[in-house]
Amino acid sequence: MSTYKELKGINVQYVDSDKEAATEGDVWYNSSTKVLKMYAAVNAWGSAEDVNTARKELSGAGTQTAGLIIGGSGSDKVESYDGTNWSETGDINTARGNAASGGTSTAAIFFAGNVSPGVTGLTETFDGSSWTETGDLNDTRQYPGGCGTTTAALCAGGHEPGGVDKAVSEEFNGSTWAEGNNLNTGRWQLVGLGTQTAGLMAAGQINGPPDHLADESEEYNGTSYSEGNDVNTARRNASACGIQTAGLLIGGLGPSATGKTEEYDGTSWTEIADLSVARNAQASAGTTSSAFAAAGYNGSADIATTEEFDLQQNIKTITD
C-alpha cells in the first residue's frame, strides 16, 4: 500500500489552523483543535443572483459563465448570464414557453412551444443581440426535448393538446427541419442534451394519467435512437445540460417538485447533490462541473431563484 508521502510527495502537514487553499486529497493535522483533517472537492449547488423576471416553462442555452434563459409561459423575455449577473437582452419574436433550445449565448436556437390557444413549430435563432425567425418544424408541438446548435439542432418528442405523445424526431440544418427516425418511446416534457449526432433524450411524461412518468433514456447517433440505462427517479418537466457522455438531469416533477440531480457518464445515471430549492419548468445550461438552474416553478409560485453547480471545498475531519 502506498504511503501519503509517496502519493503526495510530502508528509502530512502540521498546522495551527485549517488550510484556506487546498487541493483534492490534501491531509493536515490542526494543532489548535488537535484533529486530523482532509480536503475533498465535491460538486454541489450554491446560491447565485436571481433572474430579473420570475417565470416558468423557459429554456436555457450556453454555459454557466455565458448563458441564456429564453421565453417562458407567455413571455418573450431573454436574459444573459455572465456567471455573476443577469442582464436583459433581445426579446424573442414570439412569446412562448414549453419550447426547446440549444447553442451558445451568442448563437442560440429556440423552437416549438405553446402559443395560446395552440402549439407551434416556430424556430428562432439568436446572433448575440437579436432573434430571427427561420424554418418551422414540420410537426408542431410543445414540451419536446431539444439540443444542438443553430446549424445542427435536434428536436424529439413533445405533445399536441388533444393528441397523443409524440415520438417524432427532426433535424435542423441551419435553415430547414427534416424528419428522421423516431424515439423508441413517445413522450413529452422530456429533456434533451448533447449534439445532433450525439444526443440524449431522457425522462418525461408518457401518454396517460399525470403520474405516468418516464424513466427512459435514449441515445441518438445521428441516425437512430437506442435505449440506454434508465434514470433513477422518473420525472417530467425537468431541465438538462451537458453532452451525451457527461450530462446532468436537474429537478422536475416526480410527481411533486423535486431538487434531485442525476449525472450521466455515457452509461449510467448516478444521483448527486440536490438543488436547494425544489422546482420544475426551470432553465439550465452548462456542464457536469459548471452549470446553472434558473427560475421555474416551486409548486406554488413562479420563482426567480438561480443556483450554480460547481466544485466546492469540503473539509472533513478524519475519525476512526
C-alpha positions in Angstrom: 0.0 0.0 0.0 1.3 3.4 -0.9 2.0 6.0 1.9 0.6 9.5 1.9 4.1 10.9 1.2 4.5 8.5 -1.8 1.2 9.7 -3.2 1.5 13.4 -2.5 5.3 13.9 -2.3 5.1 15.4 1.2 4.4 14.3 4.8 1.1 15.1 6.5 1.4 18.8 7.3 1.3 20.1 10.9 -0.5 23.5 11.0 -2.2 25.7 13.6 -5.4 26.3 11.5 -7.3 24.8 8.7 -5.9 25.5 5.2 -7.6 28.2 3.3 -6.4 26.8 0.0 -6.2 23.1 -0.7 -6.3 20.6 -3.4 -8.1 17.3 -3.7 -6.6 14.7 -1.3 -4.7 17.2 1.0 -4.4 16.0 4.6 -3.2 18.0 7.6 -3.1 18.0 11.4 -4.7 21.0 13.0 -2.6 21.5 16.2 -5.1 24.0 17.6 -8.1 21.7 17.5 -6.0 18.6 17.7 -7.7 16.8 14.8 -6.7 15.3 11.5 -8.4 16.9 8.5 -8.6 16.3 4.8 -9.9 18.2 1.8 -12.4 16.6 -0.6 -13.6 18.5 -3.6 -17.3 17.9 -4.4 -19.8 19.3 -6.9 -22.7 21.0 -5.1 -25.4 23.6 -5.7 -24.9 27.1 -4.4 -26.9 30.3 -4.5 -26.5 32.9 -7.2 -28.2 36.1 -8.3 -31.9 35.9 -9.1 -33.1 36.4 -12.7 -34.8 39.7 -13.5 -38.2 38.2 -14.3 -39.5 35.2 -12.4 -41.2 32.7 -14.7 -41.6 29.1 -15.6 -41.6 26.9 -18.7 -38.5 28.7 -20.0 -35.4 27.3 -21.8 -31.6 27.6 -21.4 -28.5 27.7 -23.7 -24.8 28.3 -23.3 -22.6 27.8 -20.3 -22.6 28.8 -16.6 -20.5 31.9 -17.4 -22.0 32.7 -20.7 -25.6 31.6 -20.7 -29.1 32.5 -21.8 -32.6 31.9 -20.4 -35.3 32.2 -23.1 -39.0 32.8 -23.1 -41.3 31.2 -20.6 -45.0 30.8 -20.2 -46.5 33.8 -22.0 -43.1 35.6 -22.0 -40.8 37.0 -24.8 -38.1 37.9 -22.3 -34.5 36.8 -22.8 -31.7 37.2 -20.2 -28.0 36.6 -20.5 -25.8 35.5 -17.6 -22.0 36.2 -17.2 -21.6 33.9 -14.2 -22.4 36.7 -11.8 -25.2 39.0 -13.2 -28.3 38.6 -15.3 -29.0 41.2 -18.0 -31.9 41.6 -20.3 -31.1 41.1 -24.0 -33.0 40.9 -27.2 -36.5 39.5 -26.9 -37.7 36.6 -28.9 -40.2 37.5 -31.7 -43.0 35.2 -30.5 -43.7 34.9 -26.8 -44.0 31.3 -25.7 -43.0 28.6 -23.2 -42.8 24.8 -23.2 -40.2 25.1 -26.0 -36.7 23.6 -26.6 -33.3 25.2 -27.2 -29.6 24.8 -27.9 -26.5 26.6 -28.9 -24.5 29.3 -27.1 -25.1 32.7 -25.7 -24.1 34.3 -29.0 -25.5 31.7 -31.3 -28.7 30.1 -29.8 -31.7 28.3 -31.3 -35.2 28.2 -29.8 -38.0 26.1 -31.2 -41.5 24.7 -30.8 -43.7 25.7 -27.7 -47.1 26.9 -26.7 -48.7 29.9 -28.4 -52.2 30.3 -27.0 -54.5 28.7 -27.9 -52.3 26.1 -29.6 -48.8 24.9 -30.2 -46.3 25.9 -32.8 -43.3 24.8 -34.9 -41.7 28.3 -34.9 -38.0 28.4 -34.8 -35.8 31.4 -34.0 -32.0 31.9 -33.9 -30.0 34.4 -31.9 -26.8 36.2 -33.0 -26.0 37.7 -29.7 -28.3 40.7 -29.9 -31.4 39.8 -31.9 -33.6 36.9 -32.9 -34.5 35.9 -36.4 -37.3 33.5 -37.5 -36.2 30.7 -39.7 -37.7 27.4 -41.0 -40.5 25.9 -38.9 -40.6 22.4 -37.6 -42.7 20.0 -39.7 -44.6 18.8 -36.7 -45.9 21.4 -34.3 -45.5 20.6 -30.7 -44.8 21.7 -27.1 -42.6 20.2 -24.4 -40.2 18.5 -26.8 -36.6 17.5 -25.9 -34.0 19.6 -27.8 -30.3 20.1 -28.2 -27.6 21.0 -30.7 -26.6 24.3 -32.4 -28.0 26.9 -34.8 -26.8 24.8 -37.8 -27.3 21.3 -36.4 -30.2 21.0 -33.9 -32.3 18.1 -32.8 -35.9 18.1 -31.7 -37.7 14.9 -30.3 -40.9 14.0 -28.7 -43.4 16.5 -27.5 -47.2 16.9 -27.3 -50.1 18.5 -29.0 -53.2 19.3 -26.9 -55.9 16.6 -27.6 -53.3 14.4 -29.3 -51.1 11.5 -28.3 -47.5 11.9 -27.1 -45.1 12.3 -30.0 -42.2 10.1 -30.9 -41.3 12.2 -34.0 -37.7 13.4 -34.2 -36.5 16.2 -36.6 -33.1 17.5 -37.5 -32.3 21.2 -38.4 -29.5 22.1 -40.9 -29.4 25.8 -40.4 -32.5 26.7 -42.5 -34.9 23.8 -42.5 -36.1 20.8 -40.5 -36.2 17.3 -41.8 -37.9 14.3 -40.2 -35.6 11.4 -39.1 -36.1 8.2 -37.1 -38.5 8.3 -34.2 -37.8 7.9 -30.5 -38.5 4.4 -29.2 -40.9 5.7 -26.6 -43.1 8.6 -27.5 -43.4 11.1 -24.6 -43.4 14.8 -23.7 -41.9 17.1 -21.0 -38.7 15.2 -21.7 -35.2 16.7 -21.7 -32.5 16.8 -24.4 -28.8 17.4 -24.2 -25.7 16.9 -26.4 -25.4 17.4 -30.2 -27.4 16.4 -33.3 -25.1 13.4 -33.9 -24.5 12.5 -30.2 -27.7 13.4 -28.4 -29.5 12.2 -25.4 -33.3 12.3 -24.6 -34.4 11.4 -21.1 -37.3 11.2 -18.7 -40.7 12.8 -19.5 -44.4 12.1 -19.4 -46.0 9.1 -21.2 -49.5 9.4 -22.5 -51.9 8.6 -19.7 -52.5 9.8 -16.1 -50.5 12.7 -14.7 -48.3 10.3 -12.6 -47.3 8.2 -15.6 -43.8 9.4 -15.5 -41.0 8.2 -17.7 -37.5 7.0 -16.6 -36.4 6.1 -20.2 -33.1 7.4 -21.6 -32.3 7.2 -25.3 -29.1 8.0 -27.1 -29.1 9.3 -30.7 -26.2 8.7 -33.1 -27.3 11.0 -35.9 -29.4 8.3 -37.4 -31.4 6.3 -34.8 -32.2 6.1 -31.1 -31.0 3.3 -28.9 -32.3 2.7 -25.4 -29.8 3.3 -22.6 -30.0 2.8 -18.8 -33.0 4.4 -17.1 -32.7 7.5 -14.8 -33.0 6.7 -11.1 -36.0 8.9 -10.5 -38.7 9.1 -13.2 -39.8 12.7 -13.7 -41.2 15.2 -16.1 -40.6 18.9 -16.8 -37.0 18.8 -15.7 -34.0 20.5 -17.3 -30.7 19.2 -18.5 -27.3 20.2 -19.8 -24.0 18.7 -20.9 -23.1 16.2 -23.6 -24.1 12.6 -24.3 -21.2 11.2 -22.2 -21.3 13.7 -19.4 -24.7 15.2 -18.7 -27.0 16.5 -15.9 -30.7 15.9 -15.3 -32.0 18.5 -12.9 -35.2 19.0 -10.9 -38.6 18.4 -12.4 -41.8 16.8 -11.2 -41.6 13.4 -9.7 -44.5 13.6 -9.1 -44.1 16.7 -6.9 -41.4 19.4 -7.5 -38.0 17.9 -6.8 -34.4 19.1 -6.5 -32.9 15.7 -7.4 -30.0 15.9 -9.7 -28.5 13.0 -11.6 -25.3 12.7 -13.6 -24.9 10.6 -16.7 -21.4 9.2 -17.7 -22.4 7.8 -21.0 -23.6 4.5 -19.5 -25.5 5.0 -16.3 -27.2 7.7 -14.1 -26.0 8.5 -10.6 -27.8 10.6 -8.1 -25.7 13.5 -6.8 -26.3 16.8 -4.9 -29.9 18.1 -4.8 -30.9 21.7 -5.7 -31.5 23.8 -2.6 -34.9 24.9 -4.0 -37.0 22.0 -5.5 -38.6 23.1 -8.7 -39.7 22.2 -12.2 -40.1 24.0 -15.5 -36.7 25.8 -15.0 -33.9 26.6 -17.4 -30.4 25.1 -17.2 -27.1 25.3 -19.1 -23.5 24.2 -18.6 -21.5 21.1 -18.0 -21.3 18.4 -15.3 -18.7 20.5 -13.5 -20.2 24.0 -14.0 -23.9 24.6 -14.6 -26.8 26.8 -13.5 -30.5 26.2 -12.9 -32.6 29.3 -13.1 -36.2 30.4 -12.4 -39.0 27.8 -12.7 -42.0 26.8 -10.5 -41.6 25.6 -6.9 -45.1 24.0 -6.6 -46.9 27.2 -5.6 -45.4 30.1 -7.5 -43.1 31.2 -10.3 -39.6 31.8 -8.9 -36.5 33.9 -9.9 -34.0 31.8 -7.9 -30.7 30.8 -9.6 -28.4 28.1 -8.3 -24.9 27.2 -9.6 -23.4 23.8 -9.7 -19.7 24.0 -9.0 -16.7 22.2 -7.4 -16.8 23.3 -3.8 -14.4 23.0 -0.9 -15.4 20.4 1.6 -13.1 20.0 4.6 -13.6 16.7 6.5 -12.5 15.6 10.0 -10.9 12.2 9.8 -12.2 9.9 12.5 -11.6 6.2 13.3 
